[in-house]
Amino acid sequence: MLRLENPGTASRPAPSAVLRETRAVAVLRARHASDYAPVIEALQRGGVLSIELTLSTPGVWEELPLLQGRFGDALEIGVGTVTEASEAETALDLGAAYIVTPVTDPGVIAACVARGVPIYPGGLTPTELHTGWRLGATAVKVFPASTVGAGYISQLRGPFPDIEVIPSGGVNIEDVPAWIRAGALAVSLGGPLLGDAFKGGDLQDLTARARRVRELIDQSAEQLGAAK
């Protein structure tokens, strides 16, 4: 399994080196988790190396160890749509590299912080996002991100200058530069990236979309570096 770097502090697990470098998370939802492997392989070829398996898909618990065995040295696999601490504990016991939630649940955050595993709790309002950050989240997931847009990050950083943000929900591929330039730690993409990959679509097209995401991220990061 891909090893994560040590947390930067005792109370806030750090993002992995993989996430800091690639800055993209692919959110996978399918008929069954047994459909995941070919899609993960296509994403890997395109350079998207942080994969979120959602618990809204049946079979995640059974498939996670198998996927870890196949891909764990090349990319990181986390578990998302986690809403209870018991689910987080099960995912961590099975080797999940990180946990993602659609809500701000103190029990889920505490379970991950205690084990030093990155946790990305979801929220939308300043109260929800600050609560998750204060409890030790690695970064907070702005969800649904399309509701507020990339400018929301600069608004949040007024009162919360150190907060780390990952947008998720309705983020289109061409929206990626705006979020990166606004200061997002990474971007989380589902349907716009996956397209018809789980419905018989061409996996080469998926790889091309993944490469496009990485190109946009790298270009935006370079522009930010040049502007400093």
LINRA-V714060 format. One record per helix or strand of 3 or more residues. SS is the DSSP state (alpha for helix, beta for strand). FROM is the first residue (numbers start at 1). TO is the last residue. If there is no record, write none. Layout:
BEGIN
SS:FROM:TO ; SS:FROM:TO
END
This chain:
BEGIN
alpha:17:22 ; beta:24:28 ; alpha:33:45 ; beta:50:54 ; alpha:60:71 ; beta:76:80 ; alpha:85:93 ; beta:98:100 ; alpha:106:115 ; beta:118:120 ; alpha:126:134 ; beta:140:142 ; alpha:145:147 ; alpha:151:159 ; beta:165:168 ; alpha:173:182 ; beta:186:189 ; alpha:191:194 ; alpha:197:199 ; alpha:203:227
END
